[in-house]
Amino acid sequence: MVISLDMFTRAISAPPDATGSRVNFEGDNIATYDFSSSLRKFQWGLQLGGEWKAYKHLNVYADLTWGLNDIFKKDFTTISFAMYPIYLNIGFGYAF
């Protein structure tokens, strides 16, 4: 089997852009992306957290919140994949 340079170049080149053609906004023209009307009113999920007393006066804590349902309503199709709310909060405190 013979592989030409042209075949190799076509094999490694990027596929066509699936997002569509580029639109430029110039001057006062802007693009607004407000999906707030498509957000769910209720979220449910899991929360896990802990605190550790590292030293006599130093406390370290962490809190993980993981949403189990998509943030958008079922009929929302602008973003084709599910987006889940995931938050990690890490902190420390000093006790006097």
ChimeraX attribute file (.defattr): number of C-alpha atoms within 10 A of each C-alpha:
attribute: neighborCount
match mode: 1-to-1
recipient: residues
	/A:1	3
	/A:2	5
	/A:3	7
	/A:4	8
	/A:5	9
	/A:6	8
	/A:7	10
	/A:8	10
	/A:9	10
	/A:10	10
	/A:11	10
	/A:12	8
	/A:13	8
	/A:14	8
	/A:15	8
	/A:16	7
	/A:17	8
	/A:18	6
	/A:19	6
	/A:20	7
	/A:21	7
	/A:22	7
	/A:23	7
	/A:24	8
	/A:25	9
	/A:26	7
	/A:27	5
	/A:28	5
	/A:29	8
	/A:30	9
	/A:31	8
	/A:32	6
	/A:33	6
	/A:34	7
	/A:35	10
	/A:36	8
	/A:37	9
	/A:38	15
	/A:39	14
	/A:40	13
	/A:41	9
	/A:42	7
	/A:43	14
	/A:44	13
	/A:45	12
	/A:46	10
	/A:47	13
	/A:48	10
	/A:49	12
	/A:50	10
	/A:51	13
	/A:52	11
	/A:53	13
	/A:54	11
	/A:55	10
	/A:56	9
	/A:57	10
	/A:58	13
	/A:59	15
	/A:60	15
	/A:61	15
	/A:62	14
	/A:63	14
	/A:64	14
	/A:65	16
	/A:66	15
	/A:67	16
	/A:68	14
	/A:69	16
	/A:70	16
	/A:71	18
	/A:72	21
	/A:73	13
	/A:74	11
	/A:75	7
	/A:76	11
	/A:77	11
	/A:78	9
	/A:79	8
	/A:80	7
	/A:81	8
	/A:82	11
	/A:83	13
	/A:84	15
	/A:85	14
	/A:86	13
	/A:87	12
	/A:88	12
	/A:89	10
	/A:90	13
	/A:91	10
	/A:92	14
	/A:93	11
	/A:94	11
	/A:95	9
	/A:96	6
